[in-house]
Amino acid sequence: MNGVILINKEKDYTSFDVVAVVRKLIGQKKVGHTGTLDPNATGVLPVLLGTATKAQDIIPSHDKRYRADFRFGISTDTLDIWGEVTDTKHADIKEEELREALCSFRGEIEQLPPMYSAVSVDGKRLYQYAREGKEVERRPRRVTVYSLELLSFDESSQSGTLDIYCSNGTYIRTLIDDIARAVGTLGVMTDLIRYEACGYRLDDCMTLDKLKERVESGDMSFVRSVESIFEAYDEVTVSDKQAHRFINGNPLDIARTELKDRREDKKIYRVKDRQNNFLSLGITDGELLKLYKHF
């Protein structure tokens, strides 16, 4: 089976746990996912089946949208509420000053990866160093925060909720820690929901329990097509003869396709036949449309 299953990951499951459950339920060995969620985080986790696993490195958008709860006045070793407390500090932040501070965290920013993360340093994961009680030098990373909005803030409890739309690789725990320090206090993430990832939304996802029900009932209509991963790309329809040539690895003359009047070099397209079947991804290269990735 090839395609995508949209899972609403629940707490206490790792992303690999979800893959293992799906693999067992579907009875298929080739299963992967598009982006790790921490065990205490919930939300959108696209799971790839069969040939869809070949899309992991070429998904057109790895941008994510999150809803994150936070609390000021405390810090932990993991930068979230589930870690060991490392420090506390009286916090009396006003909503107005917090909103003003958020302005400097929109756009392209630098982040220092947290010690409890999967980033590798000298061939070893940072979380492995952290579990040994070691802190190693890390290089800042550039990420993009497209939007950052304060949904709520309770000045009495010094806690609130952020809506964050960001690029791949953005650490929300680090973002909250940095925001807290920018307003002169400490802060931790207390909850995290990913409600959009790779173009898929939380409303379209199901829990593992619901997945089990559907599989046991024989209803597999929830499996999204491989093509759905690439809906951000424009499509081009080719003739039956061209389709046969193309899927066998032969490039097509752009002048003989519907792209002849809208040529754009190095642009990726979803290539489809006259029956609206998705054939593969193609990329323009000069006067040719070449096979980019076949599924």
Kinemage of the C-alpha trace (Angstrom):
@kinemage 1
@onewidth
@group {chain A} dominant
@subgroup {mainchain}
@vectorlist {calphas} color= white
{ca met a 1} P 0.000 0.000 0.000
{ca asn a 2} L 1.273 3.437 -0.948
{ca gly a 3} L 0.089 6.728 0.506
{ca val a 4} L -0.233 8.853 3.614
{ca ile a 5} L -2.076 8.296 6.897
{ca leu a 6} L -2.685 11.416 8.967
{ca ile a 7} L -2.315 10.644 12.658
{ca asn a 8} L -3.237 12.876 15.576
{ca lys a 9} L -0.401 11.798 17.842
{ca glu a 10} L -1.381 11.582 21.482
{ca lys a 11} L 0.809 12.161 24.527
{ca asp a 12} L 3.219 9.479 25.753
{ca tyr a 13} L 3.818 8.163 22.237
{ca thr a 14} L 7.059 8.854 20.409
{ca ser a 15} L 6.861 9.354 16.652
{ca phe a 16} L 8.589 5.986 16.253
{ca asp a 17} L 5.941 4.394 18.496
{ca val a 18} L 3.289 5.642 16.088
{ca val a 19} L 5.160 4.218 13.103
{ca ala a 20} L 5.438 0.853 14.880
{ca val a 21} L 1.694 0.781 15.638
{ca val a 22} L 0.781 1.709 12.049
{ca arg a 23} L 3.182 -0.891 10.670
{ca lys a 24} L 1.510 -3.596 12.766
{ca leu a 25} L -2.063 -2.498 12.029
{ca ile a 26} L -1.530 -2.148 8.276
{ca gly a 27} L 0.752 -5.169 8.032
{ca gln a 28} L 3.365 -3.315 6.025
{ca lys a 29} L 7.091 -3.022 6.624
{ca lys a 30} L 7.845 0.154 4.679
{ca val a 31} L 6.505 2.921 6.940
{ca gly a 32} L 7.988 6.292 7.905
{ca his a 33} L 6.988 9.729 9.168
{ca thr a 34} L 7.627 13.331 8.107
{ca gly a 35} L 8.710 15.032 11.317
{ca thr a 36} L 9.368 14.064 14.913
{ca leu a 37} L 7.037 15.132 17.705
{ca asp a 38} L 8.242 14.882 21.316
{ca pro a 39} L 6.385 12.320 23.474
{ca asn a 40} L 4.559 15.061 25.416
{ca ala a 41} L 3.512 16.933 22.275
{ca thr a 42} L 0.363 16.114 20.320
{ca gly a 43} L -0.993 16.787 16.863
{ca val a 44} L -0.339 16.272 13.174
{ca leu a 45} L 2.015 13.428 12.288
{ca pro a 46} L 1.840 12.351 8.619
{ca val a 47} L 2.803 8.689 8.302
{ca leu a 48} L 4.136 7.528 4.931
{ca leu a 49} L 3.426 4.108 3.441
{ca gly a 50} L 5.276 2.221 0.717
{ca thr a 51} L 6.624 4.377 -2.105
{ca ala a 52} L 5.525 7.510 -0.207
{ca thr a 53} L 8.537 7.006 2.072
{ca lys a 54} L 10.677 8.145 -0.883
{ca ala a 55} L 9.134 11.593 -0.449
{ca gln a 56} L 10.661 12.242 2.981
{ca asp a 57} L 13.546 14.312 1.630
{ca ile a 58} L 11.633 16.207 -1.060
{ca ile a 59} L 8.417 17.277 0.636
{ca pro a 60} L 7.759 20.777 -0.752
{ca ser a 61} L 6.900 22.321 2.598
{ca his a 62} L 8.161 21.305 6.018
{ca asp a 63} L 6.643 24.396 7.621
{ca lys a 64} L 4.676 23.792 10.811
{ca arg a 65} L 1.998 25.550 12.837
{ca tyr a 66} L 1.806 25.092 16.594
{ca arg a 67} L -0.216 26.158 19.599
{ca ala a 68} L 2.065 26.330 22.611
{ca asp a 69} L 1.250 26.989 26.250
{ca phe a 70} L 3.922 28.543 28.455
{ca arg a 71} L 4.597 29.756 31.983
{ca phe a 72} L 7.025 32.372 33.210
{ca gly a 73} L 9.105 32.251 36.385
{ca ile a 74} L 10.677 28.820 36.039
{ca ser a 75} L 13.320 27.067 33.931
{ca thr a 76} L 14.122 23.376 33.485
{ca asp a 77} L 16.881 21.340 31.871
{ca thr a 78} L 14.581 20.390 28.985
{ca leu a 79} L 13.015 23.874 28.617
{ca asp a 80} L 9.573 22.364 29.191
{ca ile a 81} L 7.461 21.596 32.244
{ca trp a 82} L 8.425 17.903 32.198
{ca gly a 83} L 12.110 18.501 32.925
{ca glu a 84} L 14.039 18.979 36.142
{ca val a 85} L 13.707 22.477 37.589
{ca thr a 86} L 17.018 24.333 37.335
{ca asp a 87} L 15.979 27.809 38.464
{ca thr a 88} L 13.056 29.980 39.498
{ca lys a 89} L 12.566 33.727 39.344
{ca his a 90} L 9.756 36.058 40.322
{ca ala a 91} L 7.844 37.086 37.219
{ca asp a 92} L 5.545 40.077 36.896
{ca ile a 93} L 5.358 40.511 33.135
{ca lys a 94} L 2.612 42.700 31.706
{ca glu a 95} L 0.750 41.638 28.581
{ca glu a 96} L 1.658 44.828 26.754
{ca glu a 97} L 5.416 44.359 27.228
{ca leu a 98} L 5.152 40.712 26.210
{ca arg a 99} L 3.367 41.621 22.988
{ca glu a 100} L 6.047 44.187 22.245
{ca ala a 101} L 8.838 41.661 22.871
{ca leu a 102} L 7.315 39.186 20.397
{ca cys a 103} L 8.057 41.576 17.523
{ca ser a 104} L 11.773 40.757 17.626
{ca phe a 105} L 11.066 37.024 17.281
{ca arg a 106} L 9.212 37.290 13.968
{ca gly a 107} L 11.044 36.686 10.713
{ca glu a 108} L 14.463 35.072 10.418
{ca ile a 109} L 16.033 34.481 13.818
{ca glu a 110} L 18.869 32.479 15.351
{ca gln a 111} L 18.273 29.675 17.822
{ca leu a 112} L 20.643 27.631 19.931
{ca pro a 113} L 19.443 23.991 19.812
{ca pro a 114} L 18.482 22.754 23.299
{ca met a 115} L 20.669 20.139 24.947
{ca tyr a 116} L 17.702 17.770 25.022
{ca ser a 117} L 17.404 17.472 21.234
{ca ala a 118} L 18.431 15.066 18.470
{ca val a 119} L 21.018 17.400 16.940
{ca ser a 120} L 24.385 15.636 16.480
{ca val a 121} L 27.689 17.052 17.747
{ca asp a 122} L 30.809 15.022 17.029
{ca gly a 123} L 28.710 12.015 16.067
{ca lys a 124} L 26.666 12.012 19.252
{ca arg a 125} L 23.129 13.275 19.925
{ca leu a 126} L 22.825 16.279 22.210
{ca tyr a 127} L 20.325 14.468 24.430
{ca gln a 128} L 22.938 11.780 25.037
{ca tyr a 129} L 25.358 14.380 26.359
{ca ala a 130} L 22.535 15.896 28.435
{ca arg a 131} L 21.699 12.552 30.036
{ca glu a 132} L 25.353 12.275 31.057
{ca gly a 133} L 25.102 15.676 32.716
{ca lys a 134} L 27.280 17.313 30.083
{ca glu a 135} L 26.716 20.544 28.194
{ca val a 136} L 28.565 20.937 24.905
{ca glu a 137} L 29.125 23.847 22.584
{ca arg a 138} L 26.391 24.243 19.980
{ca arg a 139} L 26.163 26.358 16.880
{ca pro a 140} L 23.183 28.697 16.466
{ca arg a 141} L 20.781 27.826 13.676
{ca arg a 142} L 18.810 30.193 11.481
{ca val a 143} L 15.083 29.515 11.368
{ca thr a 144} L 12.087 31.534 10.216
{ca val a 145} L 9.060 32.442 12.306
{ca tyr a 146} L 6.445 33.487 9.748
{ca ser a 147} L 3.908 34.488 12.355
{ca leu a 148} L 3.889 34.643 16.149
{ca glu a 149} L 0.725 35.677 17.948
{ca leu a 150} L -0.175 35.846 21.627
{ca leu a 151} L -3.584 34.189 21.929
{ca ser a 152} L -3.903 34.717 25.674
{ca phe a 153} L -1.921 35.787 28.715
{ca asp a 154} L -2.950 35.678 32.386
{ca glu a 155} L -0.860 38.172 34.329
{ca ser a 156} L -1.802 36.631 37.657
{ca ser a 157} L -0.530 33.140 36.773
{ca gln a 158} L 2.103 34.432 34.323
{ca ser a 159} L 0.972 31.869 31.780
{ca gly a 160} L -0.411 32.044 28.282
{ca thr a 161} L -0.735 30.583 24.793
{ca leu a 162} L 1.106 31.323 21.561
{ca asp a 163} L 0.178 30.564 17.956
{ca ile a 164} L 3.344 29.929 15.931
{ca tyr a 165} L 3.823 29.334 12.210
{ca cys a 166} L 7.464 28.515 11.530
{ca ser a 167} L 10.009 26.785 9.329
{ca asn a 168} L 11.307 23.282 9.815
{ca gly a 169} L 13.878 22.963 12.592
{ca thr a 170} L 12.346 25.606 14.864
{ca tyr a 171} L 12.430 24.585 18.529
{ca ile a 172} L 9.340 25.926 20.276
{ca arg a 173} L 10.853 25.232 23.708
{ca thr a 174} L 13.838 27.376 22.807
{ca leu a 175} L 11.617 30.104 21.396
{ca ile a 176} L 9.695 30.332 24.667
{ca asp a 177} L 12.905 30.312 26.710
{ca asp a 178} L 14.331 33.122 24.554
{ca ile a 179} L 11.127 35.180 24.788
{ca ala a 180} L 11.131 34.817 28.582
{ca arg a 181} L 14.726 36.015 28.810
{ca ala a 182} L 13.935 38.927 26.495
{ca val a 183} L 11.361 40.214 29.003
{ca gly a 184} L 13.701 39.634 31.952
{ca thr a 185} L 12.468 36.369 33.385
{ca leu a 186} L 12.526 32.581 32.883
{ca gly a 187} L 9.991 30.458 31.056
{ca val a 188} L 9.019 26.935 30.066
{ca met a 189} L 6.681 25.351 27.571
{ca thr a 190} L 3.775 23.613 29.315
{ca asp a 191} L 1.923 22.117 26.341
{ca leu a 192} L 2.375 21.798 22.574
{ca ile a 193} L -0.055 20.963 19.794
{ca arg a 194} L 1.047 20.787 16.164
{ca tyr a 195} L -2.032 21.497 14.140
{ca glu a 196} L -0.495 21.888 10.711
{ca ala a 197} L 2.448 20.095 9.066
{ca cys a 198} L 3.519 19.553 5.450
{ca gly a 199} L 0.255 21.087 4.259
{ca tyr a 200} L -1.951 18.762 6.348
{ca arg a 201} L -4.202 19.997 9.148
{ca leu a 202} L -5.221 18.532 12.504
{ca asp a 203} L -8.894 18.377 11.468
{ca asp a 204} L -7.930 15.750 8.880
{ca cys a 205} L -6.118 13.494 11.365
{ca met a 206} L -7.258 10.509 13.413
{ca thr a 207} L -6.072 8.948 16.650
{ca leu a 208} L -4.454 5.519 16.699
{ca asp a 209} L -7.604 4.088 18.316
{ca lys a 210} L -9.715 5.443 15.474
{ca leu a 211} L -7.231 4.067 12.961
{ca lys a 212} L -7.569 0.629 14.532
{ca glu a 213} L -11.371 0.818 14.269
{ca arg a 214} L -11.220 1.761 10.594
{ca val a 215} L -8.700 -0.943 9.714
{ca glu a 216} L -10.672 -3.628 11.566
{ca ser a 217} L -13.853 -2.583 9.738
{ca gly a 218} L -12.066 -2.934 6.400
{ca asp a 219} L -12.478 0.753 5.568
{ca met a 220} L -9.165 2.019 4.171
{ca ser a 221} L -10.547 5.145 2.495
{ca phe a 222} L -8.593 7.311 4.940
{ca val a 223} L -5.301 6.609 3.127
{ca arg a 224} L -4.305 9.746 1.219
{ca ser a 225} L -2.620 9.463 -2.151
{ca val a 226} L 1.118 9.925 -2.595
{ca glu a 227} L 0.230 12.853 -4.837
{ca ser a 228} L -1.387 14.677 -1.897
{ca ile a 229} L 2.108 15.272 -0.481
{ca phe a 230} L 2.921 17.423 -3.509
{ca glu a 231} L -0.232 19.492 -3.925
{ca ala a 232} L 1.852 22.652 -3.519
{ca tyr a 233} L 3.293 21.937 -6.988
{ca asp a 234} L 1.462 22.821 -10.197
{ca glu a 235} L 0.400 19.946 -12.414
{ca val a 236} L 0.967 19.219 -16.094
{ca thr a 237} L -1.017 16.689 -18.132
{ca val a 238} L 0.721 14.735 -20.884
{ca ser a 239} L -0.542 12.499 -23.691
{ca asp a 240} L -0.640 8.732 -23.366
{ca lys a 241} L 2.462 8.350 -25.545
{ca gln a 242} L 4.308 10.989 -23.541
{ca ala a 243} L 3.236 9.329 -20.297
{ca his a 244} L 4.724 6.021 -21.422
{ca arg a 245} L 7.985 7.702 -22.438
{ca phe a 246} L 8.188 9.746 -19.264
{ca ile a 247} L 7.703 6.987 -16.702
{ca asn a 248} L 10.432 5.046 -18.488
{ca gly a 249} L 12.853 7.863 -17.759
{ca asn a 250} L 12.807 9.673 -21.098
{ca pro a 251} L 12.596 13.500 -21.048
{ca leu a 252} L 9.850 15.328 -22.928
{ca asp a 253} L 10.189 18.281 -25.263
{ca ile a 254} L 8.515 21.143 -23.385
{ca ala a 255} L 7.405 22.672 -26.698
{ca arg a 256} L 5.214 19.595 -27.212
{ca thr a 257} L 3.494 19.907 -23.819
{ca glu a 258} L 1.043 22.368 -22.290
{ca leu a 259} L 4.035 24.068 -20.617
{ca lys a 260} L 5.210 25.548 -23.927
{ca asp a 261} L 3.748 28.982 -23.100
{ca arg a 262} L 4.687 29.027 -19.400
{ca arg a 263} L 8.268 27.853 -19.272
{ca glu a 264} L 10.166 28.284 -16.022
{ca asp a 265} L 13.508 26.565 -15.577
{ca lys a 266} L 14.115 24.188 -12.653
{ca lys a 267} L 10.456 24.153 -11.691
{ca ile a 268} L 8.927 20.953 -10.310
{ca tyr a 269} L 5.544 19.696 -11.546
{ca arg a 270} L 3.156 16.900 -10.778
{ca val a 271} L 3.020 14.990 -14.070
{ca lys a 272} L -0.342 13.343 -14.833
{ca asp a 273} L -1.828 11.377 -17.703
{ca arg a 274} L -5.075 12.049 -19.573
{ca gln a 275} L -6.945 9.839 -17.098
{ca asn a 276} L -5.798 12.137 -14.253
{ca asn a 277} L -3.426 9.521 -12.819
{ca phe a 278} L -0.359 10.844 -11.019
{ca leu a 279} L 2.718 9.527 -12.799
{ca ser a 280} L 5.675 11.153 -11.064
{ca leu a 281} L 7.348 14.475 -10.362
{ca gly a 282} L 8.994 16.225 -13.272
{ca ile a 283} L 11.426 19.137 -13.411
{ca thr a 284} L 12.034 21.575 -16.228
{ca asp a 285} L 15.599 21.709 -17.516
{ca gly a 286} L 16.108 24.058 -20.444
{ca glu a 287} L 13.873 22.825 -23.271
{ca leu a 288} L 13.110 19.533 -21.543
{ca leu a 289} L 10.797 18.184 -18.863
{ca lys a 290} L 12.789 15.527 -17.032
{ca leu a 291} L 11.843 12.856 -14.512
{ca tyr a 292} L 12.549 14.195 -11.032
{ca lys a 293} L 11.186 11.439 -8.805
{ca his a 294} L 9.085 8.410 -9.593
{ca phe a 295} L 6.706 6.852 -7.077
